[in-house]
C-alpha cells in the first residue's frame, strides 16, 4: 500500500467548504490559518527572550526565578522562590524534618479522633503527598533544571504575549482571589478549606474524645500549625501545574501550524516546521512535569482509595453500634465530616490536575485544521505526506508518558469508574 493511500481523504476528492461540514465552519478554520502568530514566530520570540534572559543574568545578575516567579507581592516571592525554588540547606532540612513530623502527627491525630487503621492512613497520606513533592524537589537535577533558563517551563513562558504573562502571574498569586476565580486561585481556596476543616474538626474532636492526655493536646496543636505552614512547604507546585497548563493549552490552540506564501497559498514546508516545533515543545513540557504528574500526584488517587476505605469503616461502625453515647455519636459525625471534606477536595484537585494535562492533549490535535491545507495548496504542492504525518502522530501527541496519554476520554472513563464504585458503596451500606 502506498503512503498516499492511507490519507483519510485524497486531495481531488476533498469536499469544498460549502459541502459536508458547512461553509461557516470552513471559514472559521480558514481564519485560523492566518490569525495570530505561527509556531515558527513563537519559537523565534522565545529565542530572542532567551538571549535577553542570559544578558540579564550576566550583566545585571537577575535570576530567572525572580523574573518568572517573583509574582506581584512579597508573599508570592516568599512562597514560590524563597521557600521552594531557592532553598538554603537549612531551609531544605527544616522542610524534610517538619513534613516527616507532619506525617506522624497526622497519624496520631487520627488516633486521637478515634479513627480506625484506614482512617489514620487517610489522614497521614495527605502529609505523605506533600513530603513526596519536597523529596523530588531536593534532587540536584531538579534544582539545576529550575535554575536553567533553557528549561521547557521557561520556554513556554517566553512564548506567552505580555498580557498572558501578566495573567499567568495573577493566576499563580497566592492572593489571586483578588483578581477573580481561576484554577490557580482555586488552589488557595482548597488549601483554606482543608486548613479550616482540619483545625475546627480536630479541636472539636479533642473536646468529645473523652479522656485526654497532654500528648493528645500537643498533637492537635502541632497539626494545626503544620496545616497553617502547608503553603510554605509544597503548595506552589500544584497550582503551578494548573496555571502553566492552562496558558500552554491556550498557546497550542492559538498558535498557527499553517503558513502562507507570497501567493496566499499554504507553504507545506513551513507547516511541517510549525508542527514539529509544536510537538517538540509539548514533549519537553511533558518531560519536565512527568515525575510530578505520574509519581507524586498519583498518590492522590491512592488517597481516594484510603478515604473510601475509611468512609466505609466509619459508616459500618455507625450502623452496627446502636449503643454508643451522645459524645461518641458526635465524634463519629466529626470523623465522617472530615473524611467527606477530604474526599471532595481530593476529587476536585484530581479533576483540575487531569484537566490541565488533558487540555494540552486536546489542543494538540490538529487534524481538522490541517485538513484545510488541501483547499489552499498550489498545483505544485502535494499535501499528502504532511497530512499523513499529522494523522499518524495526532493520537500520540500530548501529555503522554509510559504509554499513557491523558485526555478527556480517559478522564470521563475514570469518573465513570469512581461514580460506579461510589454508587455500589452507597447501595451496599445503605440498602444492604
C-alpha positions, 0 to 999 in steps of 0.5 A: 500500500502506498503512503498516499493511500492511507490519507483519510481523504485524497486531495481531488476528492476533498469536499469544498467548504460549502459541502459536508461540514458547512461553509461557516465552519470552513471559514472559521478554520480558514481564519485560523490559518492566518490569525495570530502568530505561527509556531515558527514566530513563537519559537523565534520570540522565545529565542530572542527572550532567551538571549535577553534572559542570559544578558540579564543574568550576566550583566545585571545578575537577575535570576530567572526565578525572580523574573518568572516567579517573583509574582506581584507581592512579597508573599508570592516571592516568599512562597514560590522562590524563597521557600521552594525554588531557592532553598538554603540547606537549612531551609531544605532540612527544616522542610524534610524534618517538619513534613516527616513530623507532619506525617506522624502527627497526622497519624496520631491525630487520627488516633486521637479522633478515634479513627480506625487503621484506614482512617489514620492512613487517610489522614497521614497520606495527605502529609505523605503527598506533600513530603513526596513533592519536597523529596523530588524537589531536593534532587540536584537535577531538579534544582539545576533544571529550575535554575536553567533558563533553557528549561521547557517551563521557561520556554513556554513562558517566553512564548506567552504575549505580555498580557498572558504573562501578566495573567499567568502571574495573577493566576499563580498569586497566592492572593489571586482571589483578588483578581477573580476565580481561576484554577490557580486561585482555586488552589488557595481556596482548597488549601483554606478549606482543608486548613479550616476543616482540619483545625475546627474538626480536630479541636472539636474532636479533642473536646468529645474524645473523652479522656485526654492526655497532654500528648493528645493536646500537643498533637492537635496543636502541632497539626494545626500549625503544620496545616497553617505552614502547608503553603510554605512547604509544597503548595506552589507546585500544584497550582503551578501545574494548573496555571502553566497548563492552562496558558500552554493549552491556550498557546497550542490552540492559538498558535498557527501550524499553517503558513502562507506564501507570497501567493496566499497559498499554504507553504507545506514546508513551513507547516511541517516546521510549525508542527514539529516545533509544536510537538517538540515543545509539548514533549519537553513540557511533558518531560519536565512535569512527568515525575510530578504528574505520574509519581507524586500526584498519583498518590492522590488517587491512592488517597481516594482509595484510603478515604473510601476505605475509611468512609466505609469503616466509619459508616459500618461502625455507625450502623452496627453500634446502636449503643454508643453515647451522645459524645461518641455519636458526635465524634463519629459525625466529626470523623465522617465530616472530615473524611467527606471534606477530604474526599471532595477536595481530593476529587476536585484537585484530581479533576483540575490536575487531569484537566490541565494535562488533558487540555494540552492533549486536546489542543494538540490535535490538529487534524481538522485544521490541517485538513484545510491545507488541501483547499489552499495548496498550489498545483505544485504542492502535494499535501499528502505526506504532511497530512499523513504525518499529522494523522499518524502522530495526532493520537500520540501527541500530548501529555503522554508518558509510559504509554499513557496519554491523558485526555478527556476520554480517559478522564470521563472513563475514570469518573465513570469508574469512581461514580460506579464504585461510589454508587455500589458503596452507597447501595451496599451500606445503605440498602444492604 
